[in-house]
């Protein structure tokens, strides 16, 4: 075990809001240990608040897919800067969280500097870019996966892997059955909708307006319906408010995905980790994601290996029926008519809503049985030997 009198330095790399939150939770957990650990790295405000000395705020640059190309020069310079830092400073462990396109470069730099590297959140190589498994074997000393089926998949590929639970669900405790929704006396005209347009600027740019348009159509059909929109932070909330379309009204909350989904009857969610939070509290949903139509038809549809693209349906497909548990519109290109039709069909079927709530709870329970921050912290301490 590490010597408790020593000072250890851990470099952490996170590039997106979700990874910033995961790493902040890990830092907080490690600070509660008896070991003297310093944290330095790149990330966002949550990591900084938890006690990490940031070389750069990368979260403000978070982008998705084709929009990431806008920032190639920025990331190239940042990778060079981190490489120099790892070469010239004492670092006992490097932790890279999610964002494999960026973090594979950081792991490579750590390998050259002869520093152990922990991958926190497995890259979804089972979905696409499977050829990267060779890079993962080369640069990864330990992999912490957050989806149950990933442990077997990566282990079979020769990766030292552990399933640690899902950090976004650490706040919840089993049994999740207390969150199951019953729609016995449900009236669609009085529905409470949760709207979750995502944490990245690119998601807001592409999904927020169509989500609002969907909401205004629902309001016309269901006159007493109310809407609550969840923003990841105050800055994103201001961006949402600034882009609010005429005729749309809602309540805004910050960082309250689980709490909002608990009280909502139905959710409209951007694809990503928030879908698991919504699922864990048994809230039926539709899932949306938008991409470049040209790139999707040229590359995306041919590269992806999974039948479904949303985490909820991927998990459902891996564990049981192989059917779509919730409607997903990925990628969504323009017309909201199919999305509206799917929502209205579900709202008019209270039995289906109840069954979906039950199935979502059942799906999420394995993710909650372990507390990711605690599990990963224990692995970190072992790796500091």
Beta strands, then each sheet from edge to edge (+ up, - down):
strand 1: 7-14
strand 2: 36-43
strand 3: 52-57
strand 4: 93-97
strand 5: 117-120
strand 6: 142-145
strand 7: 161-163
strand 8: 192-196
strand 9: 226-231
strand 10: 251-254
strand 11: 266-270
strand 12: 285-289
strand 13: 327-330
sheet 1: 3+ 2+ 1+ 4+ 5+ 6+ 7+
sheet 2: 10+ 9+ 8+ 11+ 12+ 13+
end
